[in-house]
């Protein structure tokens, strides 16, 4: 992994139906994320 993939990125999303969240397409493309990939998430309510 490159340093960019290890440090990651912070972004804001809204909680959707049944607790789902969506990673923006621009980030999925930038990180080459595909269905079935395991990603690390950190949750913090900001509003």
Secondary structure as UniProt FT lines:
FT   HELIX           3..7
FT   HELIX           17..19
FT   HELIX           25..30
FT   TURN            31..32
FT   TURN            35..36
//
